[in-house]
Amino acid sequence: MIHAAHPAVHQTAPCFGALTALCLRSNGLGGGGARALAGSFGGLAVLEELDLADNEIDGESAAQLLRALPSSGARLRLLDLSSNALEELGLREQGLEFCSGAECVCAALRPLKRLEELQVGMSGLGDAGVALLAEMLGALPAFRVLGAKSNGLSDGGERAVRGSALGSTGTLDVSAFDGRLSWSADALPAAAAAAASTAAPAAGF
């Protein structure tokens, strides 16, 4: 894995081709830096893991980076976009129509058929943004884990996520929405049985 400091990112870009994992966490890229970096992403033909957390990147710029991956990120499995400004308004890829950051990111994620995990915690997505992501991600065949803690999710938003396409796949492990929710759809029956067993009084007492 490469952890590239912001000034060195472009200098190392020609060497990116063989990378399977790239960490650009906490480099202060911002939207402008992310868009400039997109031109170097075309050579990442075998990339499987990408960490862009904590870079003040808006949704449109994150989407531009993802679209720059060869064959729309055909091998990408793990993506961390947490601690960014994903919900800031951007422009759709075509035309001048404004869209939410979540819509921009969703459009860029849709071709990533091997994506298994997405982290978007602390990105200002709110109920609508998290629900939109969950619904779209539920259609990806390999997707299993959405981490969306501290996005201002309300009780209603939590229910919407549980009822989304992702929530009904039976392979969901959603990491602590605002510290309240942490569950795996696969583990729910076992957890319920364990809770019932704990609550039942022991024989002879």
Contacts in CASP RR format, 6 or more apart in sequence:
PFRMAT RR
TARGET T0000
AUTHOR 0000-0000-0000
METHOD contacts of the structure
MODEL  1
MIHAAHPAVHQTAPCFGALTALCLRSNGLGGGGARALAGSFGGLAVLEEL
DLADNEIDGESAAQLLRALPSSGARLRLLDLSSNALEELGLREQGLEFCS
GAECVCAALRPLKRLEELQVGMSGLGDAGVALLAEMLGALPAFRVLGAKS
NGLSDGGERAVRGSALGSTGTLDVSAFDGRLSWSADALPAAAAAAASTAA
PAAGF
1 19 0 8 1.000
1 21 0 8 1.000
1 22 0 8 1.000
1 23 0 8 1.000
1 49 0 8 1.000
2 12 0 8 1.000
2 19 0 8 1.000
2 21 0 8 1.000
2 22 0 8 1.000
2 23 0 8 1.000
3 23 0 8 1.000
3 24 0 8 1.000
3 25 0 8 1.000
4 12 0 8 1.000
4 22 0 8 1.000
4 23 0 8 1.000
4 24 0 8 1.000
4 27 0 8 1.000
5 27 0 8 1.000
6 27 0 8 1.000
6 28 0 8 1.000
6 29 0 8 1.000
6 33 0 8 1.000
9 24 0 8 1.000
9 27 0 8 1.000
9 37 0 8 1.000
9 40 0 8 1.000
10 36 0 8 1.000
10 37 0 8 1.000
10 40 0 8 1.000
13 40 0 8 1.000
16 22 0 8 1.000
16 40 0 8 1.000
16 41 0 8 1.000
16 43 0 8 1.000
16 44 0 8 1.000
17 43 0 8 1.000
17 44 0 8 1.000
17 45 0 8 1.000
17 46 0 8 1.000
18 46 0 8 1.000
19 44 0 8 1.000
19 46 0 8 1.000
19 47 0 8 1.000
20 46 0 8 1.000
20 47 0 8 1.000
20 48 0 8 1.000
20 49 0 8 1.000
21 47 0 8 1.000
21 48 0 8 1.000
21 49 0 8 1.000
21 50 0 8 1.000
22 44 0 8 1.000
22 47 0 8 1.000
22 49 0 8 1.000
22 50 0 8 1.000
22 51 0 8 1.000
23 51 0 8 1.000
24 37 0 8 1.000
24 50 0 8 1.000
24 51 0 8 1.000
24 52 0 8 1.000
24 55 0 8 1.000
25 51 0 8 1.000
25 52 0 8 1.000
25 53 0 8 1.000
25 54 0 8 1.000
25 55 0 8 1.000
25 80 0 8 1.000
26 53 0 8 1.000
26 54 0 8 1.000
26 55 0 8 1.000
27 55 0 8 1.000
28 54 0 8 1.000
28 55 0 8 1.000
28 56 0 8 1.000
29 37 0 8 1.000
29 52 0 8 1.000
29 55 0 8 1.000
29 56 0 8 1.000
29 57 0 8 1.000
30 55 0 8 1.000
30 56 0 8 1.000
30 57 0 8 1.000
30 58 0 8 1.000
30 61 0 8 1.000
31 56 0 8 1.000
31 57 0 8 1.000
31 58 0 8 1.000
31 61 0 8 1.000
32 61 0 8 1.000
33 61 0 8 1.000
34 52 0 8 1.000
34 55 0 8 1.000
34 57 0 8 1.000
34 61 0 8 1.000
34 62 0 8 1.000
34 64 0 8 1.000
34 65 0 8 1.000
35 61 0 8 1.000
35 64 0 8 1.000
35 65 0 8 1.000
37 65 0 8 1.000
38 64 0 8 1.000
38 65 0 8 1.000
38 67 0 8 1.000
38 68 0 8 1.000
39 68 0 8 1.000
41 65 0 8 1.000
41 68 0 8 1.000
41 69 0 8 1.000
42 68 0 8 1.000
42 69 0 8 1.000
42 70 0 8 1.000
43 70 0 8 1.000
44 69 0 8 1.000
44 70 0 8 1.000
44 73 0 8 1.000
45 70 0 8 1.000
45 71 0 8 1.000
45 75 0 8 1.000
46 75 0 8 1.000
47 69 0 8 1.000
47 73 0 8 1.000
47 75 0 8 1.000
47 76 0 8 1.000
48 75 0 8 1.000
48 76 0 8 1.000
48 77 0 8 1.000
48 78 0 8 1.000
49 76 0 8 1.000
49 77 0 8 1.000
49 78 0 8 1.000
49 79 0 8 1.000
50 76 0 8 1.000
50 78 0 8 1.000
50 79 0 8 1.000
50 80 0 8 1.000
51 80 0 8 1.000
52 62 0 8 1.000
52 65 0 8 1.000
52 79 0 8 1.000
52 80 0 8 1.000
52 81 0 8 1.000
52 84 0 8 1.000
53 80 0 8 1.000
53 81 0 8 1.000
53 82 0 8 1.000
53 83 0 8 1.000
53 84 0 8 1.000
53 119 0 8 1.000
54 82 0 8 1.000
54 83 0 8 1.000
54 84 0 8 1.000
55 83 0 8 1.000
55 84 0 8 1.000
56 84 0 8 1.000
56 85 0 8 1.000
57 65 0 8 1.000
57 81 0 8 1.000
57 84 0 8 1.000
57 85 0 8 1.000
57 86 0 8 1.000
58 84 0 8 1.000
58 85 0 8 1.000
58 86 0 8 1.000
58 88 0 8 1.000
58 90 0 8 1.000
58 101 0 8 1.000
59 84 0 8 1.000
59 85 0 8 1.000
59 86 0 8 1.000
59 87 0 8 1.000
59 88 0 8 1.000
59 90 0 8 1.000
59 101 0 8 1.000
59 102 0 8 1.000
59 104 0 8 1.000
59 105 0 8 1.000
60 88 0 8 1.000
60 90 0 8 1.000
60 91 0 8 1.000
60 101 0 8 1.000
60 104 0 8 1.000
62 81 0 8 1.000
62 84 0 8 1.000
62 86 0 8 1.000
62 104 0 8 1.000
62 105 0 8 1.000
62 108 0 8 1.000
63 93 0 8 1.000
63 101 0 8 1.000
63 104 0 8 1.000
63 105 0 8 1.000
63 107 0 8 1.000
63 108 0 8 1.000
64 108 0 8 1.000
66 72 0 8 1.000
66 73 0 8 1.000
66 79 0 8 1.000
66 105 0 8 1.000
66 108 0 8 1.000
66 109 0 8 1.000
66 112 0 8 1.000
67 93 0 8 1.000
67 108 0 8 1.000
69 76 0 8 1.000
72 111 0 8 1.000
72 112 0 8 1.000
73 111 0 8 1.000
73 112 0 8 1.000
74 112 0 8 1.000
74 113 0 8 1.000
74 114 0 8 1.000
75 114 0 8 1.000
76 112 0 8 1.000
76 114 0 8 1.000
76 115 0 8 1.000
77 114 0 8 1.000
77 115 0 8 1.000
77 116 0 8 1.000
77 117 0 8 1.000
77 142 0 8 1.000
78 115 0 8 1.000
78 116 0 8 1.000
78 117 0 8 1.000
79 109 0 8 1.000
79 112 0 8 1.000
79 115 0 8 1.000
79 117 0 8 1.000
79 118 0 8 1.000
79 119 0 8 1.000
80 118 0 8 1.000
80 119 0 8 1.000
81 105 0 8 1.000
81 118 0 8 1.000
81 119 0 8 1.000
81 120 0 8 1.000
81 123 0 8 1.000
82 119 0 8 1.000
82 120 0 8 1.000
82 121 0 8 1.000
82 122 0 8 1.000
82 123 0 8 1.000
82 147 0 8 1.000
83 121 0 8 1.000
83 122 0 8 1.000
83 123 0 8 1.000
84 123 0 8 1.000
85 123 0 8 1.000
85 124 0 8 1.000
86 101 0 8 1.000
86 102 0 8 1.000
86 105 0 8 1.000
86 120 0 8 1.000
86 123 0 8 1.000
86 124 0 8 1.000
86 125 0 8 1.000
87 100 0 8 1.000
87 101 0 8 1.000
87 102 0 8 1.000
87 123 0 8 1.000
87 124 0 8 1.000
87 125 0 8 1.000
87 126 0 8 1.000
87 129 0 8 1.000
88 101 0 8 1.000
89 98 0 8 1.000
89 99 0 8 1.000
89 100 0 8 1.000
89 101 0 8 1.000
90 98 0 8 1.000
90 99 0 8 1.000
90 100 0 8 1.000
90 101 0 8 1.000
90 104 0 8 1.000
91 97 0 8 1.000
91 98 0 8 1.000
91 99 0 8 1.000
92 98 0 8 1.000
92 99 0 8 1.000
92 103 0 8 1.000
92 104 0 8 1.000
92 107 0 8 1.000
93 107 0 8 1.000
100 128 0 8 1.000
100 129 0 8 1.000
100 132 0 8 1.000
101 129 0 8 1.000
102 125 0 8 1.000
102 128 0 8 1.000
102 129 0 8 1.000
102 130 0 8 1.000
102 132 0 8 1.000
102 133 0 8 1.000
103 132 0 8 1.000
105 120 0 8 1.000
105 133 0 8 1.000
106 132 0 8 1.000
106 133 0 8 1.000
106 136 0 8 1.000
109 115 0 8 1.000
109 118 0 8 1.000
109 133 0 8 1.000
109 136 0 8 1.000
109 137 0 8 1.000
109 140 0 8 1.000
110 136 0 8 1.000
110 139 0 8 1.000
110 140 0 8 1.000
112 140 0 8 1.000
113 140 0 8 1.000
113 141 0 8 1.000
113 142 0 8 1.000
114 142 0 8 1.000
115 137 0 8 1.000
115 140 0 8 1.000
115 142 0 8 1.000
115 143 0 8 1.000
116 142 0 8 1.000
116 143 0 8 1.000
116 144 0 8 1.000
116 145 0 8 1.000
117 143 0 8 1.000
117 144 0 8 1.000
117 145 0 8 1.000
117 146 0 8 1.000
117 147 0 8 1.000
118 133 0 8 1.000
118 137 0 8 1.000
118 143 0 8 1.000
118 145 0 8 1.000
118 146 0 8 1.000
118 147 0 8 1.000
119 147 0 8 1.000
119 175 0 8 1.000
120 130 0 8 1.000
120 133 0 8 1.000
120 146 0 8 1.000
120 147 0 8 1.000
120 148 0 8 1.000
120 151 0 8 1.000
121 147 0 8 1.000
121 148 0 8 1.000
121 149 0 8 1.000
121 150 0 8 1.000
121 151 0 8 1.000
122 149 0 8 1.000
122 150 0 8 1.000
122 151 0 8 1.000
123 151 0 8 1.000
124 151 0 8 1.000
124 152 0 8 1.000
125 133 0 8 1.000
125 148 0 8 1.000
125 151 0 8 1.000
125 152 0 8 1.000
126 151 0 8 1.000
126 152 0 8 1.000
126 153 0 8 1.000
127 152 0 8 1.000
127 153 0 8 1.000
127 154 0 8 1.000
127 156 0 8 1.000
127 157 0 8 1.000
127 160 0 8 1.000
129 151 0 8 1.000
130 148 0 8 1.000
130 151 0 8 1.000
130 153 0 8 1.000
130 157 0 8 1.000
130 161 0 8 1.000
130 177 0 8 1.000
131 157 0 8 1.000
131 160 0 8 1.000
131 161 0 8 1.000
131 164 0 8 1.000
133 146 0 8 1.000
133 148 0 8 1.000
134 146 0 8 1.000
134 160 0 8 1.000
134 161 0 8 1.000
134 164 0 8 1.000
134 165 0 8 1.000
134 166 0 8 1.000
134 167 0 8 1.000
135 164 0 8 1.000
135 165 0 8 1.000
135 166 0 8 1.000
136 165 0 8 1.000
137 143 0 8 1.000
137 146 0 8 1.000
137 165 0 8 1.000
137 166 0 8 1.000
138 164 0 8 1.000
138 165 0 8 1.000
138 166 0 8 1.000
138 167 0 8 1.000
138 169 0 8 1.000
139 165 0 8 1.000
143 166 0 8 1.000
143 169 0 8 1.000
144 171 0 8 1.000
144 172 0 8 1.000
144 173 0 8 1.000
145 172 0 8 1.000
145 173 0 8 1.000
145 174 0 8 1.000
145 175 0 8 1.000
146 166 0 8 1.000
146 172 0 8 1.000
146 173 0 8 1.000
146 174 0 8 1.000
146 175 0 8 1.000
147 174 0 8 1.000
147 175 0 8 1.000
147 176 0 8 1.000
148 161 0 8 1.000
148 174 0 8 1.000
148 175 0 8 1.000
148 177 0 8 1.000
149 175 0 8 1.000
149 176 0 8 1.000
149 177 0 8 1.000
149 178 0 8 1.000
149 179 0 8 1.000
150 178 0 8 1.000
150 179 0 8 1.000
151 177 0 8 1.000
151 178 0 8 1.000
152 178 0 8 1.000
153 161 0 8 1.000
153 177 0 8 1.000
153 178 0 8 1.000
153 180 0 8 1.000
153 181 0 8 1.000
158 177 0 8 1.000
158 180 0 8 1.000
158 181 0 8 1.000
161 167 0 8 1.000
161 174 0 8 1.000
161 177 0 8 1.000
166 172 0 8 1.000
167 174 0 8 1.000
167 185 0 8 1.000
169 185 0 8 1.000
170 185 0 8 1.000
170 186 0 8 1.000
171 185 0 8 1.000
171 186 0 8 1.000
172 183 0 8 1.000
172 184 0 8 1.000
172 185 0 8 1.000
173 183 0 8 1.000
173 184 0 8 1.000
173 185 0 8 1.000
173 186 0 8 1.000
174 181 0 8 1.000
174 182 0 8 1.000
174 183 0 8 1.000
175 182 0 8 1.000
176 182 0 8 1.000
183 191 0 8 1.000
END
